[in-house]
């Protein structure tokens, strides 16, 4: 035998185990969970055992998919089993399985997702997991707020064959069961928000998981996914995980409350319910050309690559190859074969080549499927200087970002923003980031941040080498970070046509270097220094970080970390006039009013003559928190948009 990690556990199995505990045992659950993972021992048959004293041995026997999916797969030898603390603790220490992956491993149709049953009827399955954003912004693009865990996310279309395309999802009116499930999810989320990270232990998380499973059975997979991001964020925060960011958990709570609230009201349409399976529809005949490769490395152990493509009419497509395997899989996938219609290409060749596809199947976000009728023939690649790729660099970055922000406003939880291109001049380094200025009049200072900061991927090293050449002109293709001021996460770079002080790339690279796979060397840079390097501007203020909105952000994040009590304490310690006066003087009067209302509601705890709460429901507090959080997100989006137009010196 050898020591190994605990297997993933289906959320409903953990929720059921916690529900079976008595009130006395629930109080001991968090303490019992600590140390379980370190004491897990994996047997030769794939089972995992955890010992509690002399008389209690918990055994987890994962199913064929590698996860514990039914209650009978978790047993304990103590007299109280299966309603015992040991079994619940072992399950609580295990990582949460992704229900979508469990559904793909199960040949039976997922609840609420089969033909004619739920908002997603007829959608075909995607055999690959889907890391949010083609990546996991927190851990790389393979990592927003996401979700993510994510979020959440989380990856792309599968390279394997998928079922035949099904009809469009039809329902437009939520059923009574869906509204009831959303209402239960709202109540569980409100309780978790009021508790905060400090009191959001295994029992609070189990309530969220139970409500999430009910939402899935009712055909609300998007609400379930939002809940799992919150639970994973709570776990990471309580474990003080290095990948935890309080801002991400705050965004996850906002998404969950927003989704559950709209669904419970019955006013949300099918777009907010989500789909259990990725739907692929006929795309006809396509001619697509490679743009670049993007490494995918998720926090849940999946790795791979997404190759971005562009059609002659400007439509965006992608081919994904993401599987379990982590970093080794991510590094190897960049040169792995493309399993699409028999095309004899690898991802490196596709990123600099093209495909003629007959019988294409395409998902809503542009992922190309590899169904039985798909046929693909390699084409000559198109340099960035030729159409249709050259059009990506013709539009000013500010206009392109404004379009991406409008898309996110229309669908806040949709796919990651599309790639944009711009020509920039290198200014210099700012820590691990690269400062550049777009080559146009009155252009703002932009910050290039590594798309994936993992030290084993060359993103950061490539940016560091570029930063050593101030005044260098280059073309950048990347994804704007819509949560930070004037920040772009570059995926590929290339020389500026006709420029003398620019990159010198090998001819076989077709005028572009994928920053996640190709390594820039000294010979790729011009000799000597630029005649007139761009002036350093690292001291310019950050319009988002220096905005007085940080006061609202700190209040919201303190509520997530410490719960309702922390917000109430902040209100008692600092009066609203002193705390939010700067907001009003800067013109953010609505933000000041919402923050004041949140602090007042957090401190409102009316009691009867016997000291009992007369209104114990956290609904009003959750509504006040959601209102302030939603307003803050909208205000910050406006500042982000302004930072791309006017630079970092936007007057407040």
C-alpha positions as CSV (number, residue, x, y, z in Angstrom):
1,X,0.0,0.0,0.0
2,X,1.0,3.6,-0.5
3,X,-0.3,6.9,0.9
4,X,-2.4,8.8,-1.6
5,X,-5.0,11.5,-1.8
6,X,-8.6,11.0,-1.1
7,X,-10.8,10.3,-4.1
8,X,-13.3,13.0,-5.3
9,X,-16.7,12.8,-3.8
10,X,-20.0,13.6,-5.4
11,X,-21.6,16.7,-3.7
12,X,-24.8,14.9,-2.9
13,X,-23.0,12.0,-1.2
14,X,-21.2,14.5,1.2
15,X,-24.5,16.4,1.8
16,X,-26.3,13.2,2.7
17,X,-23.6,12.1,5.1
18,X,-23.7,15.5,7.0
19,X,-27.5,15.5,7.1
20,X,-27.5,12.1,8.9
21,X,-25.4,13.5,11.7
22,X,-26.9,14.5,15.0
23,X,-26.6,18.2,16.1
24,X,-24.0,17.2,18.7
25,X,-21.8,15.4,16.0
26,X,-22.2,18.3,13.6
27,X,-20.4,20.6,16.0
28,X,-17.4,18.3,16.0
29,X,-17.3,17.8,12.2
30,X,-14.8,20.6,11.3
31,X,-12.3,19.4,13.9
32,X,-12.7,15.8,12.7
33,X,-12.0,16.7,9.1
34,X,-8.6,18.2,9.9
35,X,-5.8,15.7,9.2
36,X,-8.0,13.2,7.3
37,X,-6.3,13.7,4.0
38,X,-2.8,13.3,5.5
39,X,-3.8,10.0,7.1
40,X,-5.4,8.5,3.9
41,X,-3.9,5.3,2.7
42,X,-4.5,3.9,-0.8
43,X,-4.8,0.2,-1.3
44,X,-3.8,-1.9,-4.3
45,X,-7.4,-2.3,-5.3
46,X,-7.9,1.5,-5.6
47,X,-9.7,1.9,-2.3
48,X,-8.7,4.5,0.2
49,X,-8.8,4.0,4.0
50,X,-8.7,6.5,6.9
51,X,-8.3,5.3,10.5
52,X,-10.0,7.0,13.5
53,X,-8.7,5.4,16.6
54,X,-8.7,1.6,17.2
55,X,-12.3,0.7,16.3
56,X,-13.1,3.0,13.4
57,X,-11.8,2.5,9.8
58,X,-13.4,4.4,7.0
59,X,-13.1,2.9,3.5
60,X,-13.8,4.8,0.3
61,X,-14.2,2.7,-2.8
62,X,-14.5,4.9,-5.9
63,X,-16.4,3.8,-8.9
64,X,-15.1,3.3,-12.4
65,X,-14.8,7.1,-12.9
66,X,-12.5,7.4,-10.0
67,X,-15.0,9.2,-7.7
68,X,-17.3,8.2,-4.8
69,X,-20.7,8.7,-6.4
70,X,-23.1,6.6,-4.2
71,X,-23.4,6.4,-0.4
72,X,-22.5,2.6,-0.4
73,X,-19.0,3.4,-1.6
74,X,-18.2,5.0,1.7
75,X,-18.3,2.6,4.8
76,X,-17.1,2.7,8.4
77,X,-16.5,-0.1,10.9
78,X,-17.8,1.8,13.9
79,X,-21.2,0.9,15.6
80,X,-22.9,4.2,14.5
81,X,-22.2,3.7,10.8
82,X,-23.4,5.0,8.4
83,X,-24.6,7.9,10.5
84,X,-21.2,8.4,12.1
85,X,-18.8,11.3,12.4
86,X,-15.9,9.3,11.0
87,X,-17.5,8.6,7.6
88,X,-18.7,12.2,7.3
89,X,-15.3,13.6,8.2
90,X,-13.5,11.4,5.5
91,X,-16.0,12.5,2.9
92,X,-15.7,16.1,4.0
93,X,-11.9,16.0,3.6
94,X,-12.1,14.7,0.1
95,X,-12.2,17.0,-2.9
96,X,-15.6,17.7,-4.6
97,X,-16.2,15.9,-7.9
98,X,-17.5,17.9,-10.8
99,X,-21.1,16.7,-11.5
100,X,-20.7,17.4,-15.2
101,X,-17.7,15.0,-15.4
102,X,-19.7,12.4,-13.4
103,X,-22.6,12.7,-15.8
104,X,-20.2,12.1,-18.8
105,X,-18.8,9.0,-17.1
106,X,-22.4,7.7,-16.5
107,X,-24.1,6.3,-19.6
108,X,-27.4,7.2,-18.2
109,X,-28.7,10.7,-19.0
110,X,-28.1,13.3,-16.3
111,X,-31.2,14.3,-14.3
112,X,-33.0,17.1,-16.0
113,X,-30.8,16.9,-19.1
114,X,-32.2,14.0,-21.1
115,X,-34.3,14.5,-24.2
116,X,-37.5,16.3,-23.3
117,X,-36.6,16.7,-19.7
118,X,-35.3,20.1,-18.7
119,X,-34.0,23.3,-20.3
120,X,-31.3,21.4,-22.1
121,X,-33.2,18.7,-24.0
122,X,-31.4,17.2,-26.9
123,X,-28.1,18.8,-26.2
124,X,-25.1,16.6,-27.0
125,X,-22.5,15.8,-24.4
126,X,-18.9,17.0,-24.4
127,X,-16.5,14.3,-23.2
128,X,-13.9,16.8,-22.0
129,X,-14.0,18.9,-18.9
130,X,-14.1,22.6,-19.3
131,X,-11.8,24.9,-17.3
132,X,-13.3,28.3,-17.0
133,X,-12.0,30.7,-19.5
134,X,-10.1,28.1,-21.4
135,X,-8.1,28.4,-18.4
136,X,-8.3,29.2,-14.8
137,X,-7.4,32.8,-14.3
138,X,-6.6,32.3,-10.7
139,X,-4.1,29.6,-11.6
140,X,-3.6,30.8,-15.2
141,X,-5.6,30.5,-18.4
142,X,-5.5,28.0,-17.6
143,X,-7.4,30.9,-14.3
144,X,-11.4,35.6,-12.9
145,X,-13.1,35.2,-10.6
146,X,-13.4,32.7,-11.3
147,X,-14.6,30.7,-11.1
148,X,-13.4,29.0,-10.3
149,X,-12.8,27.4,-9.8
150,X,-14.2,27.9,-10.5
151,X,-14.7,29.9,-12.3
152,X,-15.3,28.0,-12.6
153,X,-14.0,27.0,-14.3
154,X,-14.2,24.2,-16.9
155,X,-12.5,23.5,-20.4
156,X,-13.2,23.0,-24.0
157,X,-14.7,20.8,-26.6
158,X,-13.6,17.3,-26.7
159,X,-11.3,15.9,-29.3
160,X,-13.2,12.7,-29.3
161,X,-16.5,11.9,-31.1
162,X,-19.6,13.5,-29.7
163,X,-23.3,12.6,-30.2
164,X,-25.2,14.0,-33.1
165,X,-26.4,17.6,-32.7
166,X,-29.8,18.0,-31.0
167,X,-32.5,20.6,-31.2
168,X,-32.3,24.0,-29.6
169,X,-33.3,24.2,-25.9
170,X,-36.9,25.4,-25.9
171,X,-38.3,26.2,-22.4
172,X,-38.8,29.9,-21.7
173,X,-40.8,29.7,-18.5
174,X,-39.4,28.3,-15.2
175,X,-41.3,25.5,-13.6
176,X,-42.5,25.6,-10.0
177,X,-39.9,23.0,-9.1
178,X,-37.1,25.2,-10.6
179,X,-38.4,28.3,-8.7
180,X,-38.6,26.2,-5.5
181,X,-35.0,24.9,-6.0
182,X,-33.7,28.4,-6.6
183,X,-35.5,29.7,-3.5
184,X,-33.8,27.0,-1.4
185,X,-30.5,27.8,-3.0
186,X,-31.0,31.5,-2.2
187,X,-31.7,30.8,1.5
188,X,-28.6,28.5,1.7
189,X,-26.4,31.1,0.1
190,X,-27.7,33.9,2.3
191,X,-27.0,31.8,5.4
192,X,-23.5,31.0,4.1
193,X,-22.8,34.7,3.4
194,X,-24.0,35.7,6.9
195,X,-21.7,33.1,8.4
196,X,-18.7,34.1,6.3
197,X,-15.5,32.1,6.0
198,X,-14.9,31.9,9.7
199,X,-18.2,30.1,10.4
200,X,-18.6,28.5,7.0
201,X,-17.5,25.1,8.0
202,X,-18.6,21.6,6.7
203,X,-22.2,22.0,7.9
204,X,-22.8,25.3,6.1
205,X,-21.1,23.8,3.0
206,X,-23.2,20.7,3.1
207,X,-26.4,22.9,3.1
208,X,-25.1,24.6,0.0
209,X,-24.3,21.2,-1.6
210,X,-27.7,19.8,-0.8
211,X,-29.4,22.9,-2.4
212,X,-27.0,22.7,-5.4
213,X,-28.0,19.0,-6.0
214,X,-31.7,19.9,-5.8
215,X,-31.0,22.7,-8.4
216,X,-29.4,20.2,-10.7
217,X,-32.3,17.8,-10.4
218,X,-34.6,20.7,-11.3
219,X,-32.6,21.4,-14.4
220,X,-30.6,24.4,-13.1
221,X,-26.9,23.4,-13.8
222,X,-25.7,27.0,-14.0
223,X,-26.9,27.7,-10.4
224,X,-25.3,24.4,-9.3
225,X,-22.0,25.4,-10.9
226,X,-22.1,28.8,-9.1
227,X,-22.7,27.0,-5.8
228,X,-19.8,24.6,-6.2
229,X,-17.5,27.6,-6.9
230,X,-18.6,29.1,-3.6
231,X,-18.1,25.8,-1.7
232,X,-14.6,25.3,-3.2
233,X,-13.8,28.9,-2.4
234,X,-14.9,28.5,1.2
235,X,-12.8,25.3,1.5
236,X,-9.7,27.0,0.1
237,X,-10.1,30.0,2.4
238,X,-10.5,27.9,5.5
239,X,-7.5,25.7,4.5
240,X,-5.5,28.9,3.8
241,X,-4.7,27.6,0.4
242,X,-2.1,29.5,-1.6
243,X,-4.4,29.7,-4.6
244,X,-7.2,31.4,-2.6
245,X,-8.2,35.0,-3.3
246,X,-10.8,36.7,-1.3
247,X,-11.8,38.8,-4.3
248,X,-12.6,35.5,-6.2
249,X,-14.8,34.2,-3.4
250,X,-16.6,37.6,-3.2
251,X,-17.3,37.4,-6.9
252,X,-18.5,33.8,-6.5
253,X,-21.0,34.8,-3.8
254,X,-22.2,37.7,-6.0
255,X,-22.8,35.4,-9.0
256,X,-24.6,32.8,-6.8
257,X,-26.9,35.3,-5.1
258,X,-27.6,37.0,-8.4
259,X,-28.4,33.8,-10.2
260,X,-30.5,32.2,-7.4
261,X,-32.4,35.5,-6.8
262,X,-33.4,35.9,-10.4
263,X,-34.4,32.2,-10.8
264,X,-36.4,32.3,-7.6
265,X,-38.3,35.3,-8.8
266,X,-39.4,33.4,-11.9
267,X,-38.2,36.3,-14.1
268,X,-35.1,34.6,-15.5
269,X,-35.1,33.1,-19.0
270,X,-33.5,29.9,-20.2
271,X,-30.1,31.6,-20.6
272,X,-29.7,31.8,-16.9
273,X,-30.6,28.2,-16.2
274,X,-27.6,27.0,-18.2
275,X,-27.0,23.7,-19.9
276,X,-25.8,20.4,-18.4
277,X,-24.1,19.4,-21.7
278,X,-22.4,21.4,-24.4
279,X,-24.6,21.5,-27.4
280,X,-23.0,21.1,-30.9
281,X,-24.8,22.2,-34.0
282,X,-24.1,21.8,-37.7
283,X,-21.6,24.4,-38.9
284,X,-21.4,23.4,-42.5
285,X,-18.2,23.9,-44.4
286,X,-15.5,26.1,-42.8
287,X,-12.1,27.5,-43.7
288,X,-10.3,28.4,-40.5
289,X,-6.8,29.7,-39.8
290,X,-4.6,29.4,-36.7
291,X,-4.0,32.3,-34.4
292,X,-2.1,30.9,-31.4
293,X,-2.0,28.2,-28.8
294,X,-3.1,28.7,-25.2
295,X,-2.0,26.4,-22.4
296,X,-4.7,25.1,-20.0
297,X,-3.9,24.1,-16.5
298,X,-6.7,23.9,-14.0
299,X,-6.6,23.7,-10.2
300,X,-8.5,20.4,-10.4
301,X,-5.7,18.5,-12.2
302,X,-6.7,18.9,-15.8
303,X,-4.2,20.0,-18.4
304,X,-4.1,20.6,-22.2
305,X,-4.2,23.2,-24.9
306,X,-6.7,25.4,-26.7
307,X,-5.8,26.4,-30.2
308,X,-7.6,29.6,-31.4
309,X,-8.8,29.9,-35.0
310,X,-10.2,32.6,-37.2
311,X,-12.5,32.1,-40.2
312,X,-12.4,34.3,-43.3
313,X,-15.5,36.2,-42.2
314,X,-13.9,37.0,-38.8
315,X,-15.8,34.4,-36.8
316,X,-13.8,32.9,-33.9
317,X,-13.4,29.2,-33.4
318,X,-11.2,26.9,-31.2
319,X,-10.0,23.3,-30.9
320,X,-9.5,22.0,-27.4
321,X,-7.6,19.0,-26.0
322,X,-7.9,19.0,-22.2
323,X,-7.6,15.8,-20.1
324,X,-6.5,14.7,-16.7
325,X,-2.8,15.0,-16.2
326,X,-1.9,18.5,-14.9
327,X,1.3,20.3,-15.9
328,X,2.9,17.4,-17.8
329,X,-0.3,17.1,-19.9
330,X,-0.3,20.8,-20.6
331,X,3.3,20.9,-21.8
332,X,2.9,17.8,-24.0
333,X,-0.5,18.9,-25.5
334,X,1.1,21.8,-27.3
335,X,2.6,19.4,-29.9
336,X,0.0,16.7,-29.6
337,X,-2.0,15.6,-32.7
338,X,-5.3,17.4,-33.5
339,X,-8.1,14.8,-33.3
340,X,-10.4,16.6,-35.8
341,X,-11.7,14.9,-38.9
342,X,-8.5,13.0,-39.6
343,X,-6.4,16.1,-40.1
344,X,-2.7,15.2,-40.1
345,X,-1.7,18.2,-37.9
346,X,-0.6,18.8,-34.4
347,X,-1.6,21.8,-32.3
348,X,1.7,23.6,-33.1
349,X,1.1,23.1,-36.8
350,X,-2.6,24.1,-36.5
351,X,-1.7,27.4,-34.7
352,X,0.4,28.4,-37.7
353,X,-1.7,26.6,-40.4
354,X,-5.3,26.2,-41.3
355,X,-8.1,23.7,-41.9
356,X,-10.8,23.2,-44.5
357,X,-13.6,21.4,-42.5
358,X,-16.6,19.7,-44.1
359,X,-19.6,18.7,-41.9
360,X,-18.3,20.9,-39.0
361,X,-20.1,20.9,-35.6
362,X,-19.8,24.0,-33.5
363,X,-20.8,24.8,-30.0
364,X,-22.3,28.2,-28.9
365,X,-18.9,29.5,-27.9
366,X,-17.1,28.4,-31.1
367,X,-15.6,25.1,-30.0
368,X,-15.2,22.7,-32.9
369,X,-16.5,19.2,-32.3
370,X,-15.0,16.0,-33.8
371,X,-18.1,14.1,-34.7
372,X,-18.3,11.0,-37.0
373,X,-19.2,13.1,-40.1
374,X,-16.4,15.7,-39.7
375,X,-13.7,15.8,-42.3
376,X,-10.7,18.2,-42.2
377,X,-8.0,19.0,-44.7
378,X,-4.9,21.0,-43.8
379,X,-4.4,24.5,-45.4
380,X,-1.6,26.9,-45.7
381,X,-1.3,29.2,-42.7
382,X,-2.0,33.0,-42.9
383,X,0.5,35.4,-41.4
384,X,-0.7,38.2,-39.1
385,X,0.0,40.7,-41.8
386,X,-2.7,39.1,-44.1
387,X,-6.5,39.0,-43.9
388,X,-8.5,37.9,-42.1
389,X,-5.9,38.1,-39.2
390,X,-4.7,41.6,-40.0
391,X,-8.1,43.0,-39.1
392,X,-7.6,42.0,-35.5
393,X,-4.8,44.7,-35.2
394,X,-6.7,47.4,-37.1
395,X,-9.1,48.3,-34.3
396,X,-7.9,50.5,-31.4
397,X,-7.6,48.4,-28.2
398,X,-10.1,50.8,-26.4
399,X,-12.8,50.1,-28.9
400,X,-12.2,46.3,-28.8
401,X,-12.3,46.3,-25.0
402,X,-15.5,48.3,-25.0
403,X,-17.1,45.6,-27.2
404,X,-15.9,42.9,-24.8
405,X,-17.3,44.8,-21.8
406,X,-20.6,45.1,-23.6
407,X,-20.7,41.4,-24.3
408,X,-20.0,40.6,-20.6
409,X,-22.7,43.0,-19.5
410,X,-25.2,41.1,-21.7
411,X,-24.0,37.8,-20.4
412,X,-22.0,38.2,-17.1
413,X,-21.3,34.5,-16.8
414,X,-20.6,33.8,-20.4
415,X,-17.3,32.7,-22.0
416,X,-14.0,34.5,-21.6
417,X,-13.6,37.7,-23.6
418,X,-12.5,37.2,-27.2
419,X,-8.9,37.8,-28.2
420,X,-7.8,41.3,-29.3
421,X,-4.7,42.5,-31.1
422,X,-2.7,45.7,-30.8
423,X,0.7,47.2,-31.8
424,X,2.7,48.4,-28.8
425,X,6.0,49.9,-27.8
426,X,7.8,48.4,-24.8
427,X,8.3,50.7,-21.8
428,X,9.8,48.4,-19.2
429,X,9.2,46.0,-16.4
430,X,6.9,46.5,-13.4
431,X,7.5,43.6,-11.1
432,X,6.6,40.4,-13.1
433,X,4.4,42.5,-15.5
434,X,5.4,44.3,-18.7
435,X,4.5,48.0,-19.3
436,X,3.8,48.9,-22.9
437,X,2.1,51.8,-24.7
438,X,-0.1,51.3,-27.7
439,X,1.3,52.8,-30.9
440,X,-1.2,55.5,-31.5
441,X,-1.8,59.1,-30.5
442,X,-2.7,59.7,-26.8
443,X,-2.5,56.0,-26.0
444,X,-2.7,54.9,-22.4
445,X,-0.1,52.9,-20.6
446,X,-1.0,49.2,-20.7
447,X,0.1,46.4,-18.4
448,X,0.9,42.9,-19.9
449,X,0.4,40.3,-17.3
450,X,1.4,36.6,-17.7
451,X,-1.6,34.6,-19.0
452,X,-0.4,31.8,-16.8
453,X,2.1,32.5,-14.0
454,X,3.2,28.8,-13.5
455,X,7.0,28.9,-13.4
456,X,7.2,25.7,-15.6
457,X,5.4,27.5,-18.4
458,X,7.4,30.2,-20.3
459,X,4.9,33.1,-20.1
460,X,6.6,35.0,-17.3
461,X,10.1,34.3,-18.7
462,X,9.2,35.5,-22.1
463,X,7.7,38.8,-20.8
464,X,10.9,39.3,-18.7
465,X,13.0,39.0,-21.8
466,X,10.9,41.4,-23.8
467,X,11.0,43.9,-20.9
468,X,14.8,44.0,-21.3
469,X,14.4,45.8,-24.6
470,X,12.7,49.2,-24.0
471,X,11.5,50.8,-27.2
472,X,10.9,47.4,-28.9
473,X,7.9,47.4,-31.2
474,X,5.7,44.3,-31.4
475,X,2.3,43.0,-32.1
476,X,0.4,41.4,-29.2
477,X,-2.5,39.0,-29.4
478,X,-4.2,38.4,-26.0
479,X,-7.2,38.5,-23.8
480,X,-8.1,41.6,-21.9
481,X,-8.4,41.3,-18.2
482,X,-11.8,43.0,-17.6
483,X,-11.3,43.1,-13.8
484,X,-8.1,45.2,-13.9
485,X,-7.3,48.6,-15.3
486,X,-5.8,48.5,-18.8
487,X,-4.4,45.0,-18.4
488,X,-3.9,42.5,-21.2
489,X,-3.0,38.8,-20.8
490,X,-0.9,38.1,-23.9
491,X,-0.9,34.7,-25.6
492,X,1.3,35.5,-28.6
493,X,3.5,38.2,-30.0
494,X,5.0,39.0,-33.4
495,X,7.0,41.7,-35.2
496,X,5.5,44.9,-36.4
497,X,5.6,45.1,-40.3
498,X,8.1,47.5,-41.6
499,X,9.6,48.4,-38.2
500,X,13.4,48.2,-37.7
501,X,13.5,47.7,-33.9
502,X,11.1,44.7,-33.6
503,X,11.3,40.9,-33.2
504,X,13.3,38.7,-35.5
505,X,11.5,35.4,-35.5
506,X,12.3,32.2,-37.5
507,X,10.6,31.8,-40.8
508,X,8.9,28.6,-39.8
509,X,7.2,30.4,-36.9
510,X,5.2,32.3,-39.5
511,X,5.6,35.7,-37.7
512,X,4.3,34.8,-34.3
513,X,5.6,33.3,-31.0
514,X,3.2,31.5,-28.7
515,X,4.2,32.8,-25.2
516,X,3.0,29.7,-23.5
517,X,5.0,27.3,-25.6
518,X,7.7,29.0,-27.6
519,X,10.8,30.4,-25.8
520,X,12.2,33.7,-27.0
521,X,16.0,33.7,-27.2
522,X,18.5,36.5,-27.6
523,X,18.7,36.0,-31.4
524,X,15.0,36.8,-31.7
525,X,15.6,40.4,-30.6
526,X,17.2,43.2,-32.7
527,X,20.8,44.2,-32.0
528,X,21.3,47.5,-30.2
529,X,18.9,49.8,-28.5
530,X,15.9,51.7,-29.9
531,X,16.6,55.2,-31.0
532,X,13.9,56.7,-28.8
533,X,12.6,54.4,-26.1
534,X,9.2,55.2,-24.6
535,X,9.4,57.3,-21.4
536,X,8.9,55.3,-18.2
537,X,5.5,55.8,-16.7
538,X,5.4,53.3,-13.9
539,X,4.5,56.0,-11.4
540,X,1.2,56.9,-13.1
541,X,-1.7,56.1,-10.8
542,X,-3.9,53.1,-11.3
543,X,-7.5,54.4,-11.9
544,X,-9.1,51.3,-10.3
545,X,-6.7,50.7,-7.3
546,X,-6.6,54.4,-6.4
547,X,-10.4,54.9,-6.6
548,X,-12.2,55.5,-3.3
549,X,-14.3,52.4,-4.3
550,X,-11.8,50.4,-2.4
551,X,-13.8,51.3,0.7
552,X,-16.8,49.4,-0.6
553,X,-14.7,46.5,-1.8
554,X,-13.1,46.2,1.6
555,X,-16.5,46.2,3.3
556,X,-17.9,43.5,1.0
557,X,-14.8,41.3,1.4
558,X,-14.8,41.7,5.1
559,X,-18.3,40.4,5.1
560,X,-17.3,37.4,3.1
561,X,-14.3,36.7,5.4
562,X,-15.9,37.4,8.8
563,X,-19.6,37.2,8.0
564,X,-22.4,39.6,9.0
565,X,-20.8,40.2,12.4
566,X,-17.6,41.7,10.8
567,X,-19.7,44.1,8.7
568,X,-21.6,45.2,11.8
569,X,-18.4,45.7,13.7
570,X,-17.0,47.9,10.9
571,X,-20.2,50.0,11.1
572,X,-19.8,50.5,14.8
573,X,-16.1,51.3,14.7
574,X,-16.3,53.9,11.9
575,X,-19.3,56.1,11.3
576,X,-20.8,56.2,7.8
577,X,-20.0,59.8,7.4
578,X,-16.3,59.3,8.1
579,X,-16.1,56.0,6.2
580,X,-18.0,56.9,3.0
581,X,-17.5,60.7,2.9
582,X,-14.7,60.3,0.4
583,X,-17.0,58.3,-1.9
584,X,-19.5,61.1,-2.0
585,X,-16.9,63.8,-2.6
586,X,-15.6,61.7,-5.5
587,X,-19.0,61.4,-7.0
588,X,-19.8,57.9,-5.9
589,X,-22.9,58.8,-3.9
590,X,-24.8,55.7,-4.9
591,X,-22.0,53.5,-3.7
592,X,-21.8,55.4,-0.4
593,X,-25.6,54.9,0.1
594,X,-25.5,51.2,-0.6
595,X,-22.5,50.7,1.6
596,X,-24.2,52.6,4.4
597,X,-27.4,50.6,4.0
598,X,-25.4,47.3,4.1
599,X,-23.7,48.3,7.3
600,X,-27.0,49.3,8.9
601,X,-28.7,46.1,7.9
602,X,-25.8,44.0,9.2
603,X,-26.1,45.7,12.6
604,X,-29.9,45.4,12.7
605,X,-30.7,42.5,15.0
606,X,-34.0,43.2,16.7
607,X,-34.8,41.1,19.8
608,X,-37.8,40.4,21.9
609,X,-37.9,41.0,25.7
610,X,-36.4,37.6,26.2
611,X,-33.4,38.3,24.0
612,X,-34.5,36.2,21.1
613,X,-34.1,37.4,17.5
614,X,-37.5,38.5,16.1
615,X,-36.1,38.4,12.5
616,X,-33.4,35.8,12.3
617,X,-33.6,35.5,8.5
618,X,-30.5,36.7,6.6
619,X,-32.5,37.6,3.5
620,X,-32.5,41.3,3.9
621,X,-28.8,41.3,4.7
622,X,-28.0,39.2,1.6
623,X,-30.1,41.6,-0.5
624,X,-28.2,44.6,0.8
625,X,-24.9,42.9,0.2
626,X,-25.8,41.9,-3.3
627,X,-27.0,45.4,-4.2
628,X,-23.7,46.9,-3.0
629,X,-21.7,44.2,-4.7
630,X,-23.5,44.5,-8.0
631,X,-23.2,48.3,-8.0
632,X,-19.4,48.0,-7.2
633,X,-18.9,45.6,-10.1
634,X,-20.7,47.9,-12.5
635,X,-18.7,50.9,-11.3
636,X,-15.4,49.1,-11.6
637,X,-16.3,47.9,-15.1
638,X,-16.7,51.6,-16.1
639,X,-13.4,52.5,-14.6
640,X,-11.7,49.6,-16.5
641,X,-13.2,50.8,-19.7
642,X,-12.0,54.3,-19.1
643,X,-8.5,53.1,-18.3
644,X,-8.2,51.7,-21.8
645,X,-9.3,55.0,-23.3
646,X,-7.6,57.7,-21.1
647,X,-4.8,55.8,-19.4
648,X,-4.3,55.5,-15.7
649,X,-4.7,59.2,-15.0
650,X,-8.4,59.4,-15.3
651,X,-9.8,62.1,-13.0
652,X,-12.1,60.7,-10.2
